[in-house]
Amino acid sequence: MILLVVASVMAISATAGPVAQPDTALIAVSNEILRDLATLPGELIVEHSPNPVQGVRKPEGKYVWTYRTSVQPREVAVTIEEFGSFFWAVDQERWLLSCYTGKPFTAADFASWYSCPGAVISEGIACADSSNWSSSTCRPVPRSMWYYIGRDATGRRVKGEAIVEQLPPPVEAAGEAAPR
């Protein structure tokens, strides 16, 4: 299972709450990963289902979106080396890394969560996490983007990425009366 924690459009803190100043380290890490992704060929197919996904607001105020994520190589086998997620920071108009670890997930994480031994995705096979989810303790966010970086048998680095649209929970589900 993957946990995506969206904290704040300003920063991610240990308690996943907003902080006073933009988190410059988070912005720097996010920009570095995004620059790397821009240079790689898109040889992985990434899909989220359902997409868009309806959010749920838990009694403690946390927003949660649950969906299935699958990853499949376009042509040849690929070994996943890292993966992670970003959330769209609306007020900053940028993607910010939102892995609960504060850094990309590992090949071992992929192998475990996607039931993919050795993090190797064979040609014609999709590895999937059927219980992938995103969450936010601050407010609903409109979208998340998952990315995957791996290597094929020739050593060429490749990527795959896909956006999951996150719908806000219905008003009733948020514990509030529906407008009349």
C-alpha positions as CSV (number, residue, x, y, z in Angstrom):
1,M,0.0,0.0,0.0
2,I,1.3,3.5,-0.8
3,L,0.6,6.5,1.4
4,L,0.6,9.9,-0.3
5,V,0.4,12.7,2.2
6,V,-0.4,16.1,0.9
7,A,0.4,18.5,3.7
8,S,0.1,22.1,2.7
9,V,0.5,24.1,-0.5
10,M,3.3,25.9,1.4
11,A,5.2,23.0,2.8
12,I,5.2,19.5,4.2
13,S,5.9,19.2,7.9
14,A,6.2,16.2,10.2
15,T,2.6,16.7,11.3
16,A,1.4,17.4,7.7
17,G,0.3,20.9,8.6
18,P,1.0,24.3,7.1
19,V,4.1,26.2,8.0
20,A,4.6,29.9,7.9
21,Q,7.2,30.1,5.1
22,P,7.5,28.2,1.8
23,D,9.6,25.1,2.3
24,T,12.6,25.9,0.1
25,A,14.1,22.4,0.5
26,L,10.9,20.8,-0.7
27,I,10.7,23.1,-3.7
28,A,14.4,22.4,-4.6
29,V,13.9,18.6,-4.4
30,S,10.6,18.8,-6.4
31,N,12.3,20.9,-9.1
32,E,15.3,18.5,-9.3
33,I,13.0,15.5,-9.8
34,L,10.8,17.4,-12.3
35,R,13.9,18.5,-14.3
36,D,15.2,14.8,-14.4
37,L,11.7,13.6,-15.5
38,A,11.7,16.1,-18.4
39,T,14.9,14.5,-19.9
40,L,13.6,10.9,-19.8
41,P,11.7,9.1,-22.5
42,G,8.1,8.0,-21.5
43,E,8.4,4.2,-21.9
44,L,6.1,3.3,-19.0
45,I,2.3,3.4,-19.0
46,V,0.9,4.5,-15.7
47,E,-2.9,4.4,-15.1
48,H,-5.1,5.3,-12.1
49,S,-8.5,3.8,-11.6
50,P,-11.0,5.3,-11.0
51,N,-9.9,8.6,-12.4
52,P,-11.2,11.0,-11.3
53,V,-11.6,9.6,-7.8
54,Q,-14.1,10.8,-5.3
55,G,-12.6,12.0,-2.0
56,V,-13.8,11.1,1.5
57,R,-13.5,13.3,4.5
58,K,-12.8,11.3,7.6
59,P,-14.4,12.3,11.0
60,E,-11.0,13.7,12.2
61,G,-11.0,16.1,9.2
62,K,-8.5,14.2,7.0
63,Y,-9.3,14.0,3.2
64,V,-8.6,10.6,1.5
65,W,-8.7,9.4,-2.1
66,T,-8.4,5.6,-2.8
67,Y,-7.6,4.2,-6.2
68,R,-5.7,1.5,-8.1
69,T,-2.4,2.4,-9.8
70,S,-0.8,0.2,-12.5
71,V,2.6,0.5,-14.2
72,Q,3.5,-1.3,-17.5
73,P,6.4,-1.0,-19.9
74,R,5.5,0.0,-23.4
75,E,7.9,-2.5,-25.1
76,V,10.7,-4.1,-23.0
77,A,11.1,-5.1,-19.4
78,V,12.0,-2.3,-17.0
79,T,13.4,-2.3,-13.5
80,I,11.9,0.4,-11.3
81,E,14.6,2.4,-9.4
82,E,12.4,5.1,-7.8
83,F,8.9,6.5,-7.8
84,G,6.9,9.0,-6.0
85,S,4.1,11.5,-6.1
86,F,3.5,15.2,-6.4
87,F,0.5,17.3,-5.5
88,W,-0.6,20.4,-7.4
89,A,0.0,23.5,-5.2
90,V,-2.8,25.7,-6.5
91,D,-1.7,28.9,-5.0
92,Q,1.9,28.4,-6.1
93,E,1.0,26.9,-9.5
94,R,3.6,24.2,-9.2
95,W,4.0,20.5,-8.5
96,L,5.4,19.7,-5.0
97,L,6.8,16.3,-3.9
98,S,4.4,14.7,-1.5
99,C,5.8,11.3,-0.5
100,Y,5.3,10.8,3.2
101,T,9.1,9.9,3.5
102,G,10.0,13.4,2.2
103,K,11.9,11.7,-0.6
104,P,11.2,9.3,-3.5
105,F,10.2,5.7,-2.7
106,T,12.6,2.9,-3.5
107,A,12.8,-0.1,-5.7
108,A,12.1,-2.3,-2.6
109,D,9.0,-0.2,-1.9
110,F,7.8,-0.8,-5.5
111,A,8.5,-4.5,-5.3
112,S,6.5,-4.8,-2.1
113,W,3.6,-2.5,-2.7
114,Y,3.1,-3.4,-6.4
115,S,3.6,-7.2,-5.9
116,C,6.5,-7.0,-8.4
117,P,9.5,-9.2,-7.4
118,G,12.8,-7.4,-7.8
119,A,10.9,-4.3,-9.0
120,V,11.2,-5.8,-12.6
121,I,8.2,-5.3,-14.8
122,S,8.3,-7.8,-17.6
123,E,7.2,-6.9,-21.1
124,G,3.4,-7.1,-21.5
125,I,2.8,-7.3,-17.8
126,A,1.4,-4.6,-15.5
127,C,2.2,-4.4,-11.8
128,A,-0.4,-2.7,-9.7
129,D,-1.1,-1.4,-6.2
130,S,-4.9,-1.9,-5.8
131,S,-5.0,0.1,-2.5
132,N,-3.0,3.2,-3.5
133,W,-4.3,6.3,-1.8
134,S,-3.6,10.0,-1.3
135,S,-4.5,12.1,1.7
136,S,-4.5,15.6,3.0
137,T,-5.0,16.9,6.5
138,C,-5.2,20.5,5.3
139,R,-7.8,20.7,2.5
140,P,-8.7,18.9,-0.6
141,V,-6.2,19.2,-3.5
142,P,-7.3,18.9,-7.1
143,R,-4.8,16.5,-8.4
144,S,-1.7,14.4,-7.7
145,M,0.9,13.1,-10.2
146,W,2.6,9.8,-9.7
147,Y,6.0,9.2,-11.5
148,Y,8.2,6.1,-12.0
149,I,11.8,6.0,-13.1
150,G,13.5,2.7,-14.2
151,R,16.0,1.2,-16.5
152,D,15.6,-1.2,-19.3
153,A,18.0,-4.1,-20.1
154,T,20.4,-1.7,-22.0
155,G,20.7,0.6,-19.0
156,R,18.6,3.3,-20.6
157,R,16.7,5.3,-18.0
158,V,12.9,5.7,-18.7
159,K,9.9,7.2,-17.0
160,G,6.2,7.0,-16.7
161,E,3.8,9.4,-15.1
162,A,0.1,10.0,-14.7
163,I,-2.2,12.5,-13.0
164,V,-5.0,11.4,-10.8
165,E,-7.8,14.0,-10.5
166,Q,-9.1,14.2,-6.9
167,L,-12.7,15.3,-6.5
168,P,-13.7,16.9,-3.2
169,P,-15.9,14.8,-0.9
170,P,-19.6,15.4,-1.1
171,V,-20.8,18.0,1.4
172,E,-22.8,15.4,3.4
173,A,-19.7,13.2,3.6
174,A,-17.8,16.1,5.1
175,G,-20.1,16.1,8.1
176,E,-21.9,19.3,7.0
177,A,-25.5,19.8,6.0
178,A,-26.2,20.0,2.3
179,P,-27.1,23.5,1.1
180,R,-30.8,24.0,0.5
